[in-house]
Amino acid sequence: MAGRRALGRRFGRLWAAYAISAYGTGLGFGAFPLIAVLVLHSGPAQVAALSAAGRAVGALVAVPLGPWVEFRRKRPVMVAMDLTRFAALLTVPVAFALGLLSFAQLVVVAVAVAAADIAFKAASGAYLKALVPPEDLLVANGRFESTTWTATVVGPPLGGAAIGLLGPVTTVCVDAVSYLLSALGIRSIGGTEPHPARTGAPRLRAGDLLEGWRHILTHSALRPLFFNAIVVNGLIMASEPLLAVLLLGRLGFAPWQYGLAFAAPCVGGLVGSRLAGRLVARFGQRKVMLTAGVLRACWPVGLAFVQPGVPGIVLIIVVQLGLVTCCGVFNPVLATFRLDHTAPDRVARTLSAWSVSSSLAIAAMTAGWGLLAALTSPRTAIAAAGVVLLATPLLLLRRENAPLSAREQAVKVT
C-alpha cells in the first residue's frame, strides 16, 4: 500500500525529527493563552492581542527570510530555526522562575517563534521536494499530517495534566527541549546538499521578496486555494484564544478538560490524513480538495453553542471531530498540490509568502475578533466567525476547475 511505502533512511530521520517537535508542540498547545489567563490574569482583548501581535510582527520579520532561505542549503537553515525556537521559548520558564515574566515578554517570544516557524516551513518544504520523488510527495505529506494529529491527540491532555501538577510553564519548557532534539535529529540526517545556484544579482532584491506572491497570484489553480486557505485558517485561529477565555474563564473548564476537548477529536485528523492518498487515487486531487474544503467550513459555527460541563465537552468533541477530519484530508493534498505546481528554484519563496500571508491574516482576524469579543462577548465573536466560515467555499469555487496555462504546465512538469 502507498501509505506503507519506504521513503528511505534520510526521510525517516526527517520524519522522526518532525515527530519530536510536533509532540512538543502538542504538549504546549495553547500554552501562551493559558499563561496569559492563569498567570497574568489577562482578558479576552489581551489574549487576542498576544496571538495577533506575535503572528503579525513575526510574519513581517520573516518576509526577507524567504529569499534568504531559497539560496541557502535547507538543512542548516532548519537546524538554525529549531535552535532559535528553543532559545526563545526557554526564556519563559526562566523568567517565571525569577518572578520576572511579563505580557511583553510573551509577545517578544511569540514574535521570534512565529518568524522561525515560517522560515523553517519554507526550508523544510523545499528540502522535502528535493529529498522525495514527486510520486511519493503525497505519501510523505500524509505522514507528516498524521503525525501532527497524533501529537495533538496525545499532547494537550498530557499538557493540561502537567500544568495542573507542575505549574503553568511546564509545557513551554518541554516544547523548547523538543526543538533542541529536532535540531539534533535534522543534523544527523547526513548526506550532501548542494548549495543552491543563484542566477542574477548576488544581493537580495525587491523582486526576490515578491516572487513567491507573484507565483501564487498568477497561478490560476493556486490562487483560489491560497485565498481560501488564509481566510479559513484565519477565522479558525481567531476563535482559539476566545475559546480559551470562554471555556477556562466564564464556563469554568479545568485545563485538562480544555485540552481533552480539543485533543480527542484529532483522531479524525489522523484518519483523514491516512485516507487522503486513497481518496486522491480514486477521485482525483482537485475533487478531493474541493469536497474536503467545503465540508471543513460547516463545523465551527457549532462552537457558539457550547455549555458548561459534560454537554459542552461532548459538543466541542463532535464539532472538532468533523472539522479536523476534513482538515486531515485537505491539508496534505493541498501541500502536495502546491509543491507539484511550484518550480524547485522558487519553492522556499512560495512557501514563505504563503505562510507570511496566512500569519498576517490570522493576526488581523485575531485582533478584529478580539475587539469584537470585547465589545460583545467571546460567544458572539465565535458565532460570527462560524457564520463567515460558511461562505468561504465560494473562494474555492472560483476558477478551481480552470485549465492550467502553458507556463503553469511547465512549472508542474519541472
C-alpha positions as CSV (number, residue, x, y, z in Angstrom):
1,M,0.0,0.0,0.0
2,A,1.1,3.6,-0.7
3,G,0.8,4.6,2.9
4,R,3.4,2.0,3.9
5,R,5.9,2.8,1.1
6,A,9.5,3.0,2.3
7,L,10.9,6.5,1.6
8,G,14.5,5.9,2.7
9,R,16.6,6.4,5.8
10,R,17.1,10.2,5.3
11,F,13.3,10.8,5.1
12,G,12.9,8.6,8.2
13,R,15.2,10.8,10.2
14,L,13.5,13.9,8.9
15,W,10.1,12.4,9.9
16,A,11.4,11.5,13.4
17,A,12.7,15.0,14.0
18,Y,9.4,16.4,12.9
19,A,7.6,14.0,15.2
20,I,9.7,15.1,18.2
21,S,8.9,18.8,17.7
22,A,5.2,18.0,16.8
23,Y,4.8,16.2,20.1
24,G,6.5,19.1,22.0
25,T,4.1,21.5,20.3
26,G,1.1,19.2,21.2
27,L,2.1,19.3,24.8
28,G,2.4,23.1,24.6
29,F,-1.0,23.5,22.9
30,G,-2.5,26.8,24.0
31,A,0.3,27.4,26.5
32,F,0.6,31.1,25.9
33,P,-3.1,31.8,26.3
34,L,-3.2,29.6,29.4
35,I,-0.3,31.6,30.9
36,A,-1.8,34.9,30.0
37,V,-5.2,33.9,31.6
38,L,-4.0,31.9,34.6
39,V,-0.7,33.7,35.5
40,L,-1.0,37.2,34.1
41,H,-4.8,37.4,34.5
42,S,-5.3,38.8,31.0
43,G,-8.7,39.5,29.5
44,P,-10.0,38.4,26.0
45,A,-8.7,41.5,24.3
46,Q,-5.2,41.0,25.7
47,V,-5.1,37.3,24.9
48,A,-6.2,38.0,21.3
49,A,-3.6,40.8,21.1
50,L,-0.9,38.4,22.2
51,S,-1.8,35.9,19.4
52,A,-2.2,38.7,16.9
53,A,1.0,40.6,17.7
54,G,3.2,37.6,17.7
55,R,1.9,36.4,14.3
56,A,1.9,39.8,12.6
57,V,5.3,41.0,13.7
58,G,6.8,37.5,13.2
59,A,5.4,37.4,9.7
60,L,6.9,40.8,8.8
61,V,10.2,39.8,10.2
62,A,10.0,36.6,8.1
63,V,9.4,38.4,4.8
64,P,13.1,38.7,3.8
65,L,13.8,35.2,5.1
66,G,12.0,33.6,2.2
67,P,14.6,34.7,-0.4
68,W,17.4,34.2,2.1
69,V,16.3,30.5,2.6
70,E,15.8,30.0,-1.1
71,F,19.5,30.4,-1.9
72,R,21.0,28.5,1.1
73,R,21.2,24.9,1.9
74,K,18.0,24.0,3.6
75,R,19.1,21.6,6.3
76,P,21.4,24.1,8.2
77,V,18.5,26.6,8.0
78,M,16.2,24.2,9.6
79,V,18.6,23.5,12.4
80,A,19.2,27.2,13.0
81,M,15.4,27.8,13.2
82,D,14.9,25.0,15.6
83,L,17.7,26.4,17.9
84,T,16.1,29.8,17.6
85,R,12.8,28.5,18.8
86,F,14.5,26.5,21.6
87,A,16.3,29.6,22.9
88,A,13.2,31.9,22.7
89,L,10.9,29.5,24.5
90,L,13.4,28.7,27.2
91,T,13.3,32.3,28.4
92,V,9.7,31.9,29.5
93,P,10.3,29.3,32.3
94,V,13.5,31.1,33.3
95,A,11.6,34.4,33.7
96,F,8.7,32.7,35.5
97,A,11.1,31.1,38.0
98,L,12.7,34.5,38.7
99,G,9.3,36.2,39.1
100,L,10.0,38.4,36.0
101,L,7.6,37.0,33.5
102,S,5.5,39.7,31.8
103,F,3.0,40.1,29.0
104,A,5.6,42.0,26.9
105,Q,8.0,39.1,27.1
106,L,5.3,36.7,25.9
107,V,4.8,38.9,22.9
108,V,8.5,39.1,22.1
109,V,8.8,35.3,22.3
110,A,5.8,34.8,20.2
111,V,7.3,37.0,17.5
112,A,10.6,35.1,17.5
113,V,8.9,31.7,17.4
114,A,6.5,32.9,14.6
115,A,9.3,34.2,12.4
116,A,11.3,31.0,12.9
117,D,8.3,28.8,12.2
118,I,7.8,30.5,8.8
119,A,11.5,30.2,7.8
120,F,11.5,26.5,9.0
121,K,8.4,25.6,7.0
122,A,9.9,27.3,3.8
123,A,13.2,25.4,4.2
124,S,11.5,22.0,5.1
125,G,9.1,22.2,2.1
126,A,12.0,22.8,-0.3
127,Y,14.1,20.2,1.3
128,L,11.3,17.6,1.1
129,K,10.7,18.3,-2.6
130,A,14.4,17.6,-3.2
131,L,14.5,14.6,-0.9
132,V,11.4,12.7,-2.1
133,P,10.4,11.7,-5.6
134,P,7.3,13.5,-6.9
135,E,5.2,10.4,-6.9
136,D,5.9,10.0,-3.1
137,L,5.2,13.6,-2.0
138,L,1.6,12.8,-1.0
139,V,2.7,9.8,1.0
140,A,5.3,12.0,2.8
141,N,2.9,14.9,3.4
142,G,0.3,12.4,4.7
143,R,2.8,11.0,7.2
144,F,3.6,14.5,8.4
145,E,-0.1,15.3,8.7
146,S,-0.9,12.1,10.6
147,T,2.0,12.8,13.0
148,T,0.6,16.3,13.6
149,W,-2.8,14.9,14.5
150,T,-1.4,12.1,16.6
151,A,0.7,14.5,18.6
152,T,-2.4,16.7,19.0
153,V,-4.4,13.7,20.4
154,V,-1.8,12.9,22.9
155,G,-0.2,16.2,23.7
156,P,-2.9,18.6,25.0
157,P,-4.4,16.2,27.7
158,L,-0.9,15.4,28.9
159,G,0.0,19.1,28.8
160,G,-3.1,20.1,30.7
161,A,-2.4,17.5,33.4
162,A,1.3,18.6,33.5
163,I,0.2,22.2,34.0
164,G,-2.2,21.2,36.8
165,L,0.5,19.2,38.6
166,L,3.7,21.0,37.8
167,G,2.8,24.6,37.0
168,P,1.7,26.8,34.1
169,V,5.1,27.0,32.2
170,T,5.9,23.3,32.3
171,T,4.8,22.6,28.8
172,V,6.6,25.6,27.4
173,C,9.9,24.1,28.8
174,V,9.1,20.7,27.2
175,D,8.2,22.4,23.9
176,A,11.6,24.2,23.9
177,V,13.5,21.0,24.5
178,S,11.6,19.3,21.7
179,Y,13.1,21.9,19.2
180,L,16.6,21.2,20.5
181,L,16.1,17.4,19.9
182,S,14.6,18.2,16.5
183,A,17.7,20.2,15.6
184,L,19.9,17.3,16.6
185,G,17.8,14.9,14.6
186,I,17.9,17.0,11.4
187,R,21.7,17.4,11.9
188,S,22.1,13.6,12.0
189,I,20.4,13.1,8.6
190,G,23.7,13.4,6.9
191,G,24.3,13.3,3.2
192,T,25.4,16.1,0.9
193,E,23.2,19.0,-0.1
194,P,24.4,21.2,-2.9
195,H,24.5,24.9,-2.4
196,P,21.6,26.4,-4.5
197,A,22.8,28.2,-7.6
198,R,21.6,31.8,-7.8
199,T,21.1,33.5,-11.1
200,G,21.2,37.3,-11.5
201,A,22.3,39.8,-8.9
202,P,24.1,38.3,-5.8
203,R,22.3,40.7,-3.4
204,L,18.8,40.5,-2.2
205,R,16.4,42.3,-4.5
206,A,12.8,43.6,-4.1
207,G,11.8,41.1,-6.8
208,D,13.1,38.2,-4.7
209,L,10.8,39.3,-1.9
210,L,7.8,39.3,-4.2
211,E,8.5,36.3,-6.3
212,G,6.5,33.9,-4.0
213,W,3.4,36.1,-4.1
214,R,3.8,36.6,-7.9
215,H,3.9,32.9,-8.5
216,I,0.8,32.3,-6.3
217,L,-1.3,35.1,-7.6
218,T,-0.6,34.4,-11.3
219,H,-1.3,30.7,-11.0
220,S,-4.9,30.0,-11.8
221,A,-5.1,26.9,-9.6
222,L,-3.1,28.0,-6.7
223,R,-4.7,31.5,-6.3
224,P,-8.2,30.4,-5.2
225,L,-6.7,27.8,-2.9
226,F,-4.4,30.5,-1.4
227,F,-7.3,32.9,-0.6
228,N,-9.5,30.1,0.7
229,A,-6.7,28.8,3.0
230,I,-5.7,32.1,4.5
231,V,-9.3,33.1,5.2
232,V,-10.3,29.7,6.7
233,N,-7.2,29.4,8.8
234,G,-7.6,33.0,10.0
235,L,-11.1,32.5,11.1
236,I,-10.4,29.2,12.8
237,M,-7.4,30.5,14.6
238,A,-9.1,33.8,15.6
239,S,-11.6,31.8,17.6
240,E,-8.9,29.9,19.5
241,P,-8.0,32.5,22.2
242,L,-11.6,33.4,22.5
243,L,-12.5,29.8,23.2
244,A,-9.7,29.7,25.9
245,V,-11.3,32.7,27.6
246,L,-14.8,31.3,27.3
247,L,-14.0,27.8,28.5
248,L,-11.3,28.5,31.1
249,G,-12.9,31.7,32.4
250,R,-16.6,32.0,32.0
251,L,-17.6,28.4,31.8
252,G,-15.1,27.1,34.4
253,F,-13.4,24.3,32.5
254,A,-10.3,22.9,34.1
255,P,-7.1,23.0,31.9
256,W,-7.2,19.2,31.5
257,Q,-10.8,19.4,30.3
258,Y,-9.9,22.1,27.8
259,G,-7.0,20.0,26.5
260,L,-9.1,16.9,26.3
261,A,-12.0,18.6,24.4
262,F,-9.6,19.6,21.6
263,A,-7.3,16.6,21.7
264,A,-9.8,13.7,21.4
265,P,-11.3,14.8,18.1
266,C,-7.8,14.9,16.5
267,V,-8.2,11.2,15.9
268,G,-10.3,12.3,13.0
269,G,-7.3,14.2,11.6
270,L,-5.2,11.1,11.8
271,V,-7.9,9.1,10.0
272,G,-8.3,11.8,7.4
273,S,-4.6,12.1,6.6
274,R,-4.4,8.3,6.2
275,L,-7.4,8.3,3.8
276,A,-6.1,11.3,1.7
277,G,-3.9,9.2,-0.6
278,R,-6.7,6.6,-1.3
279,L,-9.3,9.3,-1.9
280,V,-7.0,11.1,-4.4
281,A,-6.3,7.8,-6.2
282,R,-10.0,7.2,-6.5
283,F,-11.5,10.7,-7.1
284,G,-8.6,12.9,-8.2
285,Q,-6.7,15.6,-6.4
286,R,-8.9,18.6,-7.2
287,K,-12.2,16.9,-6.4
288,V,-10.9,15.8,-3.0
289,M,-9.6,19.3,-2.2
290,L,-12.9,20.9,-3.2
291,T,-15.1,18.4,-1.2
292,A,-12.9,18.5,1.9
293,G,-12.5,22.3,1.7
294,V,-16.3,22.8,1.5
295,L,-17.1,20.3,4.4
296,R,-14.5,21.8,6.8
297,A,-16.3,25.2,6.7
298,C,-19.6,23.7,8.0
299,W,-18.5,22.8,11.5
300,P,-17.0,25.7,13.6
301,V,-20.3,27.6,13.9
302,G,-21.4,24.8,16.4
303,L,-18.8,26.1,18.9
304,A,-21.0,29.1,19.6
305,F,-23.5,26.8,21.4
306,V,-21.0,25.2,23.9
307,Q,-22.4,24.9,27.5
308,P,-20.7,24.1,30.9
309,G,-19.9,20.6,32.0
310,V,-20.2,17.3,30.1
311,P,-22.6,18.6,27.4
312,G,-20.2,21.3,26.5
313,I,-17.3,18.9,26.2
314,V,-19.3,16.5,24.0
315,L,-20.4,19.3,21.7
316,I,-16.8,20.5,21.3
317,I,-15.6,17.0,20.6
318,V,-18.3,16.4,17.9
319,V,-17.7,19.7,16.2
320,Q,-13.9,19.4,16.3
321,L,-14.1,15.8,15.1
322,G,-15.9,16.9,11.9
323,L,-13.6,19.8,11.4
324,V,-10.2,18.1,11.9
325,T,-11.2,15.0,9.8
326,C,-11.9,17.3,6.8
327,C,-8.7,19.2,7.5
328,G,-6.8,15.9,7.8
329,V,-7.8,15.1,4.2
330,F,-7.4,18.6,2.8
331,N,-4.0,19.7,4.2
332,P,-1.7,17.0,2.8
333,V,-3.4,17.2,-0.6
334,L,-3.0,20.9,-0.7
335,A,0.6,20.7,0.4
336,T,1.4,18.2,-2.3
337,F,-0.5,20.2,-5.0
338,R,1.4,23.3,-4.0
339,L,4.8,21.6,-4.3
340,D,3.8,19.9,-7.6
341,H,2.9,23.3,-9.1
342,T,6.0,25.2,-7.9
343,A,9.4,25.0,-9.6
344,P,12.3,24.0,-7.3
345,D,14.0,27.4,-7.6
346,R,11.1,29.2,-6.0
347,V,9.7,26.7,-3.5
348,A,11.1,28.4,-0.4
349,R,9.8,31.8,-1.5
350,T,6.4,30.5,-2.4
351,L,6.0,28.7,0.9
352,S,7.3,31.7,2.8
353,A,4.9,34.0,1.0
354,W,2.0,31.6,1.8
355,S,3.0,31.4,5.5
356,V,3.6,35.1,5.8
357,S,0.2,35.8,4.3
358,S,-1.5,33.3,6.5
359,S,0.1,34.6,9.6
360,L,-0.8,38.2,8.8
361,A,-4.4,37.1,8.1
362,I,-4.6,35.2,11.3
363,A,-3.1,38.2,13.2
364,A,-5.6,40.6,11.7
365,M,-8.6,38.4,12.2
366,T,-7.5,37.5,15.8
367,A,-7.2,41.2,16.6
368,G,-10.5,42.0,15.0
369,W,-12.3,39.2,16.7
370,G,-10.7,40.0,20.0
371,L,-12.1,43.6,19.7
372,L,-15.5,42.1,18.7
373,A,-15.4,39.9,21.8
374,A,-14.5,42.9,24.0
375,L,-17.5,44.9,22.6
376,T,-19.9,42.0,22.7
377,S,-18.9,38.7,24.2
378,P,-16.5,35.8,23.3
379,R,-19.5,33.6,22.4
380,T,-20.9,36.2,20.0
381,A,-17.5,36.6,18.3
382,I,-17.1,32.8,18.0
383,A,-20.6,32.6,16.4
384,A,-19.7,35.4,13.9
385,A,-16.5,33.5,12.9
386,G,-18.5,30.4,12.3
387,V,-21.1,32.2,10.1
388,V,-18.5,33.8,8.0
389,L,-16.7,30.5,7.5
390,L,-19.9,29.1,5.9
391,A,-19.3,31.5,2.9
392,T,-15.6,30.5,2.4
393,P,-16.3,27.6,0.0
394,L,-17.2,30.3,-2.6
395,L,-13.5,31.2,-2.7
396,L,-12.7,27.6,-3.7
397,L,-15.2,27.6,-6.5
398,R,-13.6,30.5,-8.3
399,R,-11.7,29.0,-11.2
400,E,-10.8,25.9,-9.3
401,N,-11.5,23.9,-12.5
402,A,-9.8,26.3,-14.8
403,P,-7.2,24.7,-17.1
404,L,-3.6,25.4,-16.4
405,S,-1.8,27.8,-18.6
406,A,1.3,26.8,-20.6
407,R,3.6,28.4,-18.0
408,E,1.8,26.6,-15.2
409,Q,2.1,23.3,-17.0
410,A,5.8,23.9,-17.5
411,V,6.2,24.5,-13.8
412,K,4.3,21.3,-12.9
413,V,6.5,19.3,-15.3
414,T,9.6,20.9,-13.8
